[in-house]
Amino acid sequence: MSEATSLQLAERLFVPQERWGWEYVAPAPATRSPDADRMPVWHEPPLPDVSALEHKVAVGKSQLLRRAGASAVLWIIVSVASPGAGIAVLVAGIAFSYVLPVLLPSRKIKEVLAGAQAEREAGHRQFLLAQRQWQAGIGEHDRAEAARRAAALLWHPLDLWSGPSRVDVFGGTGDGWAGLLATLGTSLTGMGAPITVVDFSEQRVAGGLAAFVASRGLPVRHTALPEDAARVSLLAGIDPDEVADLLAQAVHTMRQSDQVDLRALDTDLIEAVAKRLVRPPTFQRLVAGLEVLRRTYDLAEDGPLDVAEVTKITAYVDTLGQTERVQQELQFLISTLSLLAKDEPVAEDPDTTGLWHADGLSVITTAHSQHRRKDFLDRVVFHRLLHDVRGRRAGADDGVLVVAGADQIGLEGLESFARQCKRVGIRLVLLLERLRGDLKELLGSADSAAILMRLGNAQDASAAAEFIGRGHKFELSQVTAQFGKSVAKGTGRTVGETEGTSETHGTSSTKGRSWNQGAGSFLADSFGGSNSFTRNDSVTESRSQTWQETVNETASESVTDGTTHVRVYEFAVEPTTIQSLPTTAFVLVENPPSGRRVVLGDCNPGITLLERVAADPRRG
């Protein structure tokens, strides 16, 4: 990273608002134009009704010859009578025969159709104009939506809505913690809040934050223990009884079982030695005093205790007693405190103000090549810090205290520390490597928020997923595709035969009589008559046969595509997702007044250098 980029990154990180990371918010999908379903549609106008005129033309054409003939006859007659009037009659005949019944209606039809075509073309031009305007409106809306999506802010600062006094961070790696502290610490420093980081992880998780703060010219205090024990004594500035309580608490957290009586005995033994020391207590001097109580101390001229101190402690031996339980506890305390007594530097003018500072950035780290010494050192540092916080008055501070890698301290010590920090107004951030054992009880406790980073262990990831919660959703459970085809064929044949016979019988008869009378003569009258009779018979036979043959064929096809969705109750975030989170990604879970809030965030400080990063957190 170039120097210019580093300066730009630092400039953007130091903002006067609390920021734990960034939340990615995808732009809202492009919306359809409200006019998308209002596309202009061309409706072809109906042709005008000219049937009446066409009927006139048809009638005129049908009567054309008759009218023309009549007109020709009239023209001939008039021409013979008056040749000069023949022309007028000819013209009138043509008009009567063709112009009026055929030509004028035909021309009227053409005029009506031409007018309708002109109206149709004018309307079509209006339709094309409306269509272009509609397409332009749709295109403008689509371009505006594309521009909105291209300019939409993608990353929004992530803050806590509930304002908790304690934030528990579970899981993650050293790089993830470093990114979280750099993002959070720079924003808090920009607000002027003091920050103390106690790093038990040996991964220098506050290194990036310290570099950013130093680049702004702000004070950074770094205490590395046990190297700086000569300058910062863990036992300096506190009373003997407080020394005894502090060390007894630290020793007690190393026990596998919760034996309150042993913790009380440890307090009594250490206090008995600390009260009888003339010079300020150190681990070497406390171990030597415990050896005096156990009667194993070798008095030497260059020993850590002088004669007066040995005498006072020895006088207490008889009061203490020499029971087996006391001897075993003395041996355990000597063995434990000797872890820090070995190679303990001689303190020269040690700082008695303690480990907590109310301004700037303070970083306290612990490291040792031996596991037991490192473990006990962490516990002593933790309880010395707890002692310093407990000694402050209520509401005296508004800073932030970060403890990284405090898994071994135990639930009791962490809860006690959280109560004291809340009492004095210090915001506590716990960075814990695992989510196991009694530490699960920290999740969701009062006035707290949880940040879940990558948890590689399957049980830890399952516990985190259970805490995040489950929800109902619809899942695709079945896809069905069916295809069917059926074919039916049939034939039919019909044969018919008809026979018939008909007979007809008929008779007819005719009778006639006539009389002839002579006129003007003496002829006698004559009479006549005739008779006829007719009979007819007929027989008709008929026979018919019919054949009919039919063939039918039916084919049908059916296609069915179906999907089935079921309502399931599943993890909102699957354990496998938590196991594979990116280094700086996390899931924030808190309970503000508006309701439970679960947000996926990222604490990579480099996000602030990206484009389309919002300056203010997103609400709602």
Backbone torsions as a table, in degrees:
resi	resn	phi	psi	omega
1	MET	NA	128.7	-179.5
2	SER	-71.2	164.7	-179.3
3	GLU	-65.4	-38.2	179.4
4	ALA	-63.8	-40.5	178.5
5	THR	-66.7	-38.5	178.3
6	SER	-63.1	-41.4	178.8
7	LEU	-66.3	-40.6	178.6
8	GLN	-65.1	-40.3	178.2
9	LEU	-62.4	-46.2	179.4
10	ALA	-62.3	-38.8	-179.1
11	GLU	-63.3	-38.0	-178.1
12	ARG	-81.8	-21.4	180.0
13	LEU	-78.3	-35.6	-176.8
14	PHE	-83.1	89.3	179.2
15	VAL	-120.0	148.1	-177.3
16	PRO	-82.3	48.9	175.0
17	GLN	-153.3	143.0	-178.2
18	GLU	-65.4	134.1	-176.8
19	ARG	-145.2	120.5	179.7
20	TRP	-95.8	-14.5	-178.7
21	GLY	164.2	-155.1	-179.9
22	TRP	-132.7	146.7	177.9
23	GLU	-109.1	127.7	178.4
24	TYR	-85.3	125.6	179.7
25	VAL	-123.7	111.8	179.6
26	ALA	-67.7	142.0	178.8
27	PRO	-59.9	149.1	176.9
28	ALA	-61.1	140.6	-179.1
29	PRO	-58.9	152.2	178.5
30	ALA	-63.1	135.1	-179.6
31	THR	-93.8	152.6	175.3
32	ARG	-76.9	146.9	177.7
33	SER	-63.3	141.1	177.8
34	PRO	-63.2	-17.8	178.6
35	ASP	-96.5	7.5	-176.5
36	ALA	-61.8	-31.9	-179.3
37	ASP	-94.9	11.4	-178.4
38	ARG	-115.4	37.4	-179.1
39	MET	-64.1	131.4	177.8
40	PRO	-60.3	138.2	-179.0
41	VAL	-122.2	130.2	179.4
42	TRP	-85.2	124.6	175.5
43	HIS	-110.2	116.6	-178.7
44	GLU	-64.1	123.1	-178.3
45	PRO	-69.1	148.2	179.3
46	PRO	-70.4	150.3	176.7
47	LEU	-70.5	146.5	179.5
48	PRO	-66.1	153.4	-178.5
49	ASP	-84.7	106.1	178.8
50	VAL	-115.5	22.3	-177.4
51	SER	-63.4	-35.8	180.0
52	ALA	-64.9	-43.3	179.1
53	LEU	-67.3	-39.4	178.0
54	GLU	-63.8	-34.8	177.1
55	HIS	-64.7	-41.2	177.4
56	LYS	-60.9	-42.5	179.7
57	VAL	-64.0	-44.7	180.0
58	ALA	-61.6	-42.7	178.7
59	VAL	-65.5	-41.5	178.8
60	GLY	-62.0	-41.8	179.1
61	LYS	-67.4	-36.9	-179.3
62	SER	-68.0	-30.3	-179.8
63	GLN	-98.5	8.7	-174.6
64	LEU	-63.6	-46.3	-177.0
65	LEU	-64.6	-43.8	-179.4
66	ARG	-62.5	-45.1	-179.9
67	ARG	-67.4	-39.5	179.4
68	ALA	-64.7	-39.6	177.6
69	GLY	-63.0	-45.4	178.5
70	ALA	-61.3	-41.5	179.7
71	SER	-65.2	-36.4	180.0
72	ALA	-67.7	-43.1	178.0
73	VAL	-60.5	-45.0	179.4
74	LEU	-62.4	-37.7	-178.5
75	TRP	-66.6	-40.6	179.9
76	ILE	-64.0	-46.8	-178.8
77	ILE	-60.3	-47.3	-177.6
78	VAL	-66.9	-39.4	-178.5
79	SER	-63.2	-36.9	179.4
80	VAL	-68.3	-43.3	-178.8
81	ALA	-73.1	-41.8	-176.5
82	SER	-147.8	97.8	-177.1
83	PRO	-59.1	-31.1	-179.0
84	GLY	-68.8	-30.3	179.6
85	ALA	-82.6	-5.8	-177.8
86	GLY	-66.3	-35.0	-179.2
87	ILE	-64.8	-44.3	179.7
88	ALA	-62.4	-39.0	179.2
89	VAL	-67.7	-35.6	178.9
90	LEU	-63.1	-45.5	179.4
91	VAL	-63.2	-43.7	-180.0
92	ALA	-64.7	-36.1	179.0
93	GLY	-65.7	-41.9	177.7
94	ILE	-61.5	-45.2	179.1
95	ALA	-61.3	-41.1	-178.8
96	PHE	-70.2	-34.2	-174.5
97	SER	-85.5	-37.8	-170.9
98	TYR	-125.3	-44.9	-172.6
99	VAL	-65.5	-53.6	-175.2
100	LEU	-69.5	-46.4	-176.4
101	PRO	-83.3	-20.5	-174.3
102	VAL	-121.4	-54.8	-171.6
103	LEU	-66.3	-48.6	-177.2
104	LEU	-64.9	-45.1	176.3
105	PRO	-62.0	-36.8	178.5
106	SER	-64.4	-43.7	177.3
107	ARG	-63.6	-37.9	178.4
108	LYS	-62.7	-39.2	178.0
109	ILE	-61.3	-45.0	179.6
110	LYS	-62.5	-39.3	179.4
111	GLU	-65.2	-43.6	179.7
112	VAL	-62.9	-44.4	-179.7
113	LEU	-67.0	-38.9	177.9
114	ALA	-63.9	-40.9	177.6
115	GLY	-63.8	-42.0	177.9
116	ALA	-64.1	-38.7	178.2
117	GLN	-65.1	-39.8	178.1
118	ALA	-63.6	-42.8	177.6
119	GLU	-64.2	-38.5	179.5
120	ARG	-64.1	-44.1	179.4
121	GLU	-66.0	-37.5	177.5
122	ALA	-65.3	-42.6	177.4
123	GLY	-64.9	-37.5	179.4
124	HIS	-67.0	-36.5	175.2
125	ARG	-63.1	-40.4	176.1
126	GLN	-63.8	-38.8	177.4
127	PHE	-63.3	-45.2	179.3
128	LEU	-61.9	-38.5	177.5
129	LEU	-65.1	-44.8	178.2
130	ALA	-63.8	-36.8	178.4
131	GLN	-64.9	-42.5	177.7
132	ARG	-64.8	-40.6	178.0
133	GLN	-64.3	-39.9	177.6
134	TRP	-64.2	-45.9	178.2
135	GLN	-62.3	-38.9	177.6
136	ALA	-65.0	-39.8	178.2
137	GLY	-64.9	-42.7	177.2
138	ILE	-62.7	-44.5	178.7
139	GLY	-62.4	-40.4	178.7
140	GLU	-64.5	-41.6	177.6
141	HIS	-63.5	-43.7	179.6
142	ASP	-64.5	-40.1	177.8
143	ARG	-66.0	-38.6	178.1
144	ALA	-64.8	-39.7	177.7
145	GLU	-66.3	-40.8	178.0
146	ALA	-64.6	-39.6	178.1
147	ALA	-66.6	-38.1	178.3
148	ARG	-63.6	-45.0	179.5
149	ARG	-65.5	-37.1	-179.4
150	ALA	-69.8	-27.5	-178.8
151	ALA	-99.4	-3.1	-177.2
152	ALA	-66.6	142.0	178.3
153	LEU	-74.7	130.3	-175.6
154	LEU	-97.2	-33.5	-175.4
155	TRP	-115.3	127.6	-179.7
156	HIS	-121.1	135.0	177.7
157	PRO	-56.8	143.6	-175.8
158	LEU	-110.9	118.1	175.7
159	ASP	-121.1	177.8	-177.8
160	LEU	-102.0	124.9	-179.3
161	TRP	-79.9	-27.1	-174.2
162	SER	-84.7	-13.6	-178.6
163	GLY	57.8	50.2	-175.0
164	PRO	-72.9	155.8	176.5
165	SER	-84.0	-14.9	-179.8
166	ARG	-140.1	137.8	176.7
167	VAL	-124.0	123.2	179.7
168	ASP	-102.8	122.8	178.2
169	VAL	-108.9	116.5	-178.8
170	PHE	-109.7	135.9	176.8
171	GLY	82.4	-169.9	-180.0
172	GLY	97.2	171.7	178.2
173	THR	-115.3	175.6	178.1
174	GLY	-60.1	-39.3	178.5
175	ASP	-67.5	-38.6	178.1
176	GLY	-64.5	-43.7	177.2
177	TRP	-63.3	-39.7	179.7
178	ALA	-63.0	-41.5	177.2
179	GLY	-64.5	-40.6	178.9
180	LEU	-64.0	-44.5	-179.3
181	LEU	-67.9	-36.9	178.8
182	ALA	-65.5	-43.0	-179.6
183	THR	-67.9	-47.7	-178.9
184	LEU	-70.7	-46.9	-174.1
185	GLY	-63.6	-39.2	179.4
186	THR	-66.4	-37.3	178.2
187	SER	-68.8	-38.1	178.4
188	LEU	-69.7	-39.0	177.1
189	THR	-64.0	-36.7	176.3
190	GLY	-63.2	-24.5	176.7
191	MET	-89.0	-4.7	179.9
192	GLY	84.6	14.4	-178.6
193	ALA	-85.2	134.3	176.0
194	PRO	-71.7	145.3	-177.4
195	ILE	-131.4	133.4	172.9
196	THR	-123.2	125.4	179.8
197	VAL	-115.0	119.1	175.7
198	VAL	-105.5	112.6	-172.3
199	ASP	-108.6	106.0	175.0
200	PHE	-95.6	-0.9	-171.0
201	SER	-82.5	-15.6	-176.1
202	GLU	60.0	28.9	179.5
203	GLN	-119.6	10.5	177.1
204	ARG	50.9	52.1	-176.6
205	VAL	-70.6	-17.9	179.7
206	ALA	-98.9	7.3	-178.0
207	GLY	-63.3	-44.7	179.3
208	GLY	-64.3	-42.5	178.4
209	LEU	-62.0	-44.1	179.6
210	ALA	-61.4	-38.9	179.4
211	ALA	-65.9	-41.7	178.6
212	PHE	-64.3	-44.5	-179.2
213	VAL	-64.2	-42.9	179.7
214	ALA	-64.0	-34.7	179.6
215	SER	-65.7	-20.7	177.1
216	ARG	-90.5	3.0	-179.9
217	GLY	76.4	19.7	-179.8
218	LEU	-95.0	152.5	-176.7
219	PRO	-69.5	139.3	177.0
220	VAL	-131.7	122.1	177.5
221	ARG	-104.6	130.5	179.5
222	HIS	-125.7	122.4	178.0
223	THR	-119.6	118.1	178.3
224	ALA	-108.9	119.4	-179.0
225	LEU	-109.4	141.4	10.3
226	PRO	-90.3	5.0	-177.0
227	GLU	-58.4	-39.6	-176.8
228	ASP	-95.6	21.5	-179.0
229	ALA	-65.3	-26.3	177.8
230	ALA	-67.6	-29.6	-179.7
231	ARG	-91.6	-37.0	-178.6
232	VAL	-120.9	95.8	178.2
233	SER	-83.0	130.7	-178.1
234	LEU	-72.1	-14.9	-177.9
235	LEU	-112.2	1.2	-176.1
236	ALA	-79.3	145.8	172.9
237	GLY	81.6	10.5	179.2
238	ILE	-127.4	154.2	-176.7
239	ASP	-72.2	159.9	-179.3
240	PRO	-56.9	-42.1	-179.7
241	ASP	-66.8	-32.7	176.6
242	GLU	-70.7	-36.3	174.8
243	VAL	-60.5	-45.0	-179.5
244	ALA	-62.4	-43.9	179.9
245	ASP	-65.7	-41.3	-179.1
246	LEU	-61.4	-51.1	-177.2
247	LEU	-69.3	-36.1	178.4
248	ALA	-63.6	-38.5	177.1
249	GLN	-65.5	-41.5	179.6
250	ALA	-64.9	-42.3	179.5
251	VAL	-67.2	-37.8	-177.3
252	HIS	-63.1	-35.9	-179.1
253	THR	-67.9	-12.8	178.4
254	MET	-86.1	-11.6	-179.0
255	ARG	-80.2	148.3	177.7
256	GLN	-77.9	-29.5	-178.3
257	SER	-112.6	154.7	-179.8
258	ASP	-91.8	89.6	180.0
259	GLN	-107.4	99.1	-175.3
260	VAL	-66.5	-34.4	-177.9
261	ASP	-65.6	-35.9	177.4
262	LEU	-68.5	-36.3	177.3
263	ARG	-64.4	-40.4	177.4
264	ALA	-64.5	-39.9	178.6
265	LEU	-65.9	-40.8	177.1
266	ASP	-60.3	-42.0	178.8
267	THR	-61.6	-43.7	-179.6
268	ASP	-63.8	-42.9	-176.9
269	LEU	-67.0	-45.9	-178.7
270	ILE	-68.4	-39.1	179.5
271	GLU	-65.4	-36.2	179.2
272	ALA	-61.4	-37.0	179.2
273	VAL	-77.4	-46.5	-174.6
274	ALA	-61.9	-36.5	-179.7
275	LYS	-70.6	-20.6	-176.0
276	ARG	-101.4	6.4	175.0
277	LEU	-87.9	135.2	-179.7
278	VAL	-81.9	-43.4	179.0
279	ARG	-90.7	166.3	-178.3
280	PRO	-57.6	143.7	-177.0
281	PRO	-72.1	141.4	169.8
282	THR	-131.4	170.9	-179.7
283	PHE	-65.9	-37.3	178.3
284	GLN	-64.6	-42.7	-178.1
285	ARG	-70.2	-36.0	177.3
286	LEU	-67.5	-41.4	178.1
287	VAL	-62.7	-41.9	178.5
288	ALA	-62.6	-41.7	179.0
289	GLY	-63.5	-40.7	177.2
290	LEU	-65.1	-34.5	176.0
291	GLU	-66.3	-34.3	175.4
292	VAL	-63.0	-43.6	178.8
293	LEU	-63.6	-31.1	-179.8
294	ARG	-87.1	-3.4	179.5
295	ARG	64.5	35.5	176.9
296	THR	-121.6	11.0	-177.2
297	TYR	-82.1	135.1	178.4
298	ASP	-102.9	106.8	-177.5
299	LEU	-70.8	123.2	179.0
300	ALA	-135.4	162.1	-175.6
301	GLU	-66.6	-34.5	-178.2
302	ASP	-100.9	21.1	-179.8
303	GLY	-74.6	166.8	-177.6
304	PRO	-70.5	-20.3	-178.6
305	LEU	-110.9	145.0	173.0
306	ASP	-91.9	176.2	-174.0
307	VAL	-63.9	-40.4	-178.2
308	ALA	-61.7	-41.6	-179.7
309	GLU	-67.9	-41.0	178.3
310	VAL	-62.5	-40.5	-179.4
311	THR	-62.3	-45.7	-179.4
312	LYS	-62.7	-43.6	-178.3
313	ILE	-69.3	-38.9	178.7
314	THR	-62.5	-35.8	179.4
315	ALA	-63.6	-22.0	-178.2
316	TYR	-87.8	-9.5	-176.3
317	VAL	-62.0	-45.3	-179.2
318	ASP	-63.7	-36.4	178.6
319	THR	-66.9	-38.3	-178.4
320	LEU	-68.8	-40.3	-176.8
321	GLY	91.7	165.6	-176.3
322	GLN	-125.2	41.5	178.6
323	THR	-68.8	162.2	-179.2
324	GLU	-63.4	-36.7	-179.4
325	ARG	-65.3	-41.9	179.4
326	VAL	-65.2	-41.5	-179.0
327	GLN	-64.6	-40.3	179.1
328	GLN	-66.4	-38.1	-179.8
329	GLU	-72.6	-35.3	175.1
330	LEU	-62.0	-42.6	178.7
331	GLN	-62.4	-41.8	179.6
332	PHE	-64.9	-42.1	-179.9
333	LEU	-66.9	-41.1	179.3
334	ILE	-62.9	-42.4	-179.7
335	SER	-65.5	-38.0	-177.3
336	THR	-74.9	-48.6	-178.1
337	LEU	-68.6	-23.7	178.3
338	SER	-66.5	-18.9	178.1
339	LEU	-61.0	-35.5	178.7
340	LEU	-100.0	-13.6	178.7
341	ALA	-75.7	-31.2	179.2
342	LYS	-67.2	135.1	178.9
343	ASP	59.2	23.6	178.4
344	GLU	-72.5	123.6	180.0
345	PRO	-70.4	157.3	176.4
346	VAL	-80.4	119.9	-177.2
347	ALA	-74.6	128.3	176.4
348	GLU	-115.1	111.1	-178.1
349	ASP	50.9	61.4	-176.6
350	PRO	-67.1	154.4	176.7
351	ASP	-76.2	120.7	-177.4
352	THR	-100.3	8.2	-179.0
353	THR	-80.4	-9.7	179.1
354	GLY	92.5	-170.7	-175.9
355	LEU	-93.6	-18.3	-177.7
356	TRP	-92.1	130.2	177.3
357	HIS	-125.0	141.1	-171.9
358	ALA	-92.4	16.0	178.2
359	ASP	-151.3	155.2	175.0
360	GLY	67.1	-158.9	179.8
361	LEU	-114.0	126.0	176.6
362	SER	-119.8	129.2	-179.7
363	VAL	-121.2	123.9	179.4
364	ILE	-118.8	121.3	179.8
365	THR	-122.2	150.2	176.5
366	THR	-126.4	143.8	179.5
367	ALA	-159.7	144.0	175.9
368	HIS	-162.3	148.5	-179.3
369	SER	-74.0	-23.5	179.8
370	GLN	-98.6	130.8	-174.2
371	HIS	-63.5	-46.1	-176.3
372	ARG	-63.6	-40.8	178.5
373	ARG	-65.0	-43.3	178.0
374	LYS	-62.5	-42.7	-179.2
375	ASP	-62.0	-48.3	-178.8
376	PHE	-69.4	-35.5	176.9
377	LEU	-60.5	-43.1	178.8
378	ASP	-60.3	-41.8	-178.4
379	ARG	-67.2	-40.1	179.2
380	VAL	-67.4	-43.9	178.2
381	VAL	-59.8	-44.6	-179.4
382	PHE	-59.5	-47.9	-176.8
383	HIS	-74.6	-25.8	173.2
384	ARG	-68.3	-39.9	176.8
385	LEU	-64.8	-40.6	176.2
386	LEU	-61.4	-39.6	177.8
387	HIS	-63.1	-42.3	-179.5
388	ASP	-65.4	-40.2	-179.9
389	VAL	-68.9	-39.5	-179.7
390	ARG	-63.2	-29.8	-178.2
391	GLY	-78.8	-6.1	-179.9
392	ARG	-88.3	154.4	-178.2
393	ARG	-79.3	157.9	-176.4
394	ALA	-63.0	134.9	177.5
395	GLY	71.3	20.7	-175.3
396	ALA	-83.3	-19.7	-172.8
397	ASP	-130.0	160.1	174.2
398	ASP	-137.8	26.2	-177.6
399	GLY	-89.4	-171.5	-178.3
400	VAL	-125.9	133.2	178.2
401	LEU	-118.3	123.6	-178.6
402	VAL	-113.4	128.3	177.0
403	VAL	-119.3	114.9	-176.9
404	ALA	-106.3	128.3	177.1
405	GLY	77.9	39.8	-177.2
406	ALA	-98.2	27.2	-176.6
407	ASP	-59.8	-37.5	-173.2
408	GLN	-76.8	-10.7	-177.7
409	ILE	-66.6	-36.8	178.9
410	GLY	99.5	160.0	-175.6
411	LEU	-64.4	-41.7	-176.5
412	GLU	-61.0	-47.7	-178.9
413	GLY	-65.7	-39.5	-179.5
414	LEU	-67.3	-40.9	178.2
415	GLU	-66.5	-39.6	177.0
416	SER	-63.3	-41.8	178.1
417	PHE	-62.8	-42.3	179.4
418	ALA	-63.2	-39.4	179.2
419	ARG	-63.9	-43.5	-178.6
420	GLN	-68.0	-39.5	178.3
421	CYS	-64.1	-41.0	178.6
422	LYS	-65.0	-37.2	-179.2
423	ARG	-63.1	-41.9	-176.1
424	VAL	-92.0	-2.9	176.9
425	GLY	89.6	20.5	177.2
426	ILE	-95.1	132.4	178.2
427	ARG	-86.1	127.1	-174.5
428	LEU	-106.0	131.6	175.0
429	VAL	-121.6	119.6	-179.9
430	LEU	-106.8	123.9	175.7
431	LEU	-105.1	108.5	-174.2
432	LEU	-115.7	134.1	-174.8
433	GLU	-72.3	-35.8	-174.3
434	ARG	-126.2	161.0	174.2
435	LEU	-119.2	84.5	-173.2
436	ARG	-147.5	165.8	176.1
437	GLY	59.0	-144.1	-177.2
438	ASP	-74.9	-8.4	177.3
439	LEU	-66.6	-18.6	176.5
440	LYS	-61.9	-24.7	-178.7
441	GLU	-71.0	-13.9	176.2
442	LEU	-71.3	-28.0	-177.3
443	LEU	-62.5	127.5	174.8
444	GLY	74.1	10.5	178.8
445	SER	-70.1	167.6	-172.4
446	ALA	-61.1	141.4	174.8
447	ASP	55.8	46.4	179.3
448	SER	-144.1	160.5	172.9
449	ALA	-130.3	157.1	-177.2
450	ALA	-123.9	138.1	173.6
451	ILE	-120.4	121.5	-177.0
452	LEU	-108.8	113.8	177.0
453	MET	-100.6	-166.9	-175.5
454	ARG	-60.8	126.0	177.2
455	LEU	-121.7	101.8	-175.4
456	GLY	-70.8	-31.0	-179.3
457	ASN	-69.3	135.0	-175.4
458	ALA	-64.4	-40.4	179.8
459	GLN	-67.5	-40.6	177.4
460	ASP	-62.5	-43.4	180.0
461	ALA	-64.4	-38.3	178.4
462	SER	-65.6	-41.8	177.8
463	ALA	-63.3	-39.5	178.4
464	ALA	-65.7	-41.6	179.2
465	ALA	-64.4	-39.1	176.8
466	GLU	-62.6	-38.6	-179.5
467	PHE	-70.0	-41.0	178.4
468	ILE	-59.4	-39.4	172.2
469	GLY	114.3	172.8	178.3
470	ARG	-118.8	167.4	178.5
471	GLY	-157.7	161.2	177.6
472	HIS	-85.7	139.6	174.0
473	LYS	-156.6	163.1	-178.8
474	PHE	-98.7	129.8	-179.4
475	GLU	-122.1	143.4	175.4
476	LEU	-70.9	118.9	-175.8
477	SER	-111.7	-21.1	-175.8
478	GLN	-153.0	138.6	174.2
479	VAL	-122.7	126.1	-176.8
480	THR	-120.1	130.5	174.9
481	ALA	-131.8	121.3	-178.6
482	GLN	-127.0	141.0	177.5
483	PHE	-133.8	130.0	-178.9
484	GLY	-134.5	146.4	178.5
485	LYS	-143.1	133.3	179.1
486	SER	-133.2	139.8	-179.7
487	VAL	-129.5	130.9	178.9
488	ALA	-128.5	129.7	178.4
489	LYS	-124.1	145.8	178.9
490	GLY	-152.1	150.5	176.5
491	THR	-131.6	151.1	178.8
492	GLY	-143.4	145.7	-179.3
493	ARG	-139.0	133.6	-178.5
494	THR	-129.1	131.2	178.7
495	VAL	-123.8	131.3	179.7
496	GLY	-133.3	146.8	179.9
497	GLU	-140.4	135.6	-177.4
498	THR	-132.2	133.1	176.3
499	GLU	-128.7	143.3	-180.0
500	GLY	-151.5	150.6	178.2
501	THR	-135.7	135.7	178.3
502	SER	-133.4	139.0	178.9
503	GLU	-122.2	142.7	178.8
504	THR	-131.5	128.3	178.1
505	HIS	-127.4	137.7	179.1
506	GLY	-154.5	149.3	175.6
507	THR	-133.6	153.5	175.4
508	SER	-146.4	145.5	178.8
509	SER	-137.4	149.3	-179.7
510	THR	-134.5	132.8	177.2
511	LYS	-125.9	140.2	179.2
512	GLY	-141.1	151.7	179.4
513	ARG	-146.0	138.9	-178.6
514	SER	-135.2	155.2	179.5
515	TRP	-141.1	129.0	179.5
516	ASN	-116.7	127.8	-179.7
517	GLN	-115.8	129.6	179.8
518	GLY	-73.4	148.1	-177.3
519	ALA	-118.6	127.6	178.1
520	GLY	65.5	23.4	177.7
521	SER	-143.7	175.7	-177.5
522	PHE	-102.0	20.2	-179.6
523	LEU	-68.6	146.5	179.0
524	ALA	-78.8	153.9	177.5
525	ASP	-67.3	152.9	177.7
526	SER	-126.1	144.4	-178.1
527	PHE	-121.8	150.8	175.1
528	GLY	-150.4	162.7	179.6
529	GLY	-158.8	158.5	179.4
530	SER	-146.7	147.1	177.0
531	ASN	-134.3	140.0	175.3
532	SER	-138.6	149.2	-179.5
533	PHE	-140.7	130.6	-178.0
534	THR	-128.5	140.4	178.2
535	ARG	-136.3	135.7	178.4
536	ASN	-134.6	142.1	176.5
537	ASP	-132.0	139.9	176.8
538	SER	-143.1	143.9	177.2
539	VAL	-127.9	127.3	-179.2
540	THR	-123.0	128.0	176.7
541	GLU	-116.4	139.3	-180.0
542	SER	-137.1	146.5	178.7
543	ARG	-144.2	135.0	178.9
544	SER	-140.5	147.2	175.6
545	GLN	-131.3	141.7	179.0
546	THR	-129.0	142.0	174.7
547	TRP	-125.8	136.5	178.0
548	GLN	-139.9	130.5	178.8
549	GLU	-132.5	127.7	-177.9
550	THR	-123.8	144.8	175.9
551	VAL	-129.1	128.6	178.3
552	ASN	-131.4	147.3	-180.0
553	GLU	-141.7	131.4	-178.4
554	THR	-128.0	130.7	177.9
555	ALA	-129.1	137.1	179.2
556	SER	-141.0	144.9	177.5
557	GLU	-127.1	145.0	177.9
558	SER	-137.5	136.1	178.5
559	VAL	-126.7	129.8	179.8
560	THR	-128.2	121.1	173.6
561	ASP	-116.9	125.5	-177.6
562	GLY	-141.0	148.9	174.6
563	THR	-127.9	149.1	179.9
564	THR	-125.3	125.8	176.0
565	HIS	-110.3	140.5	178.4
566	VAL	-122.8	151.6	178.5
567	ARG	-88.7	120.2	-175.8
568	VAL	-120.3	159.5	178.9
569	TYR	-119.6	100.8	-171.3
570	GLU	-130.4	172.4	176.5
571	PHE	-60.5	138.6	172.0
572	ALA	-67.3	-36.0	174.4
573	VAL	-130.2	121.7	-176.9
574	GLU	-71.0	147.4	177.5
575	PRO	-56.1	-37.1	179.7
576	THR	-65.0	-30.3	176.3
577	THR	-67.4	-41.5	178.5
578	ILE	-65.2	-34.8	179.7
579	GLN	-68.9	-24.2	-175.2
580	SER	-113.9	20.9	178.4
581	LEU	-62.8	145.8	172.5
582	PRO	-59.9	164.7	-172.3
583	THR	-56.7	-42.7	-175.1
584	THR	-101.0	4.7	180.0
585	ALA	-83.9	153.5	179.3
586	PHE	-156.6	164.4	174.7
587	VAL	-115.8	119.2	179.4
588	LEU	-93.8	130.5	177.7
589	VAL	-128.6	121.8	177.3
590	GLU	-146.5	172.0	-176.6
591	ASN	-129.2	75.8	174.8
592	PRO	-72.3	170.5	179.7
593	PRO	-58.4	-27.1	-177.8
594	SER	-75.8	-8.5	-179.6
595	GLY	125.5	166.9	-176.9
596	ARG	-59.4	137.8	-176.3
597	ARG	-125.2	124.7	177.3
598	VAL	-125.7	118.5	-174.1
599	VAL	-133.4	138.3	172.7
600	LEU	-92.5	125.0	-177.5
601	GLY	-131.8	175.8	178.6
602	ASP	-143.5	130.9	-175.2
603	CYS	-106.0	20.0	177.7
604	ASN	-66.3	118.2	-178.3
605	PRO	-61.0	-26.8	-178.3
606	GLY	-65.9	-13.7	179.3
607	ILE	-60.6	-30.3	-177.4
608	THR	-66.5	-16.8	177.4
609	LEU	-86.7	-8.5	-179.7
610	LEU	-74.4	165.4	173.8
611	GLU	-83.1	161.2	176.5
612	ARG	60.3	45.0	175.7
613	VAL	-107.0	124.8	-177.5
614	ALA	-74.7	153.8	178.1
615	ALA	-88.8	-25.6	-175.6
616	ASP	-118.7	151.2	178.5
617	PRO	-64.5	157.3	177.6
618	ARG	-87.9	138.2	178.5
619	ARG	-114.9	142.9	177.4
620	GLY	85.8	NA	NA
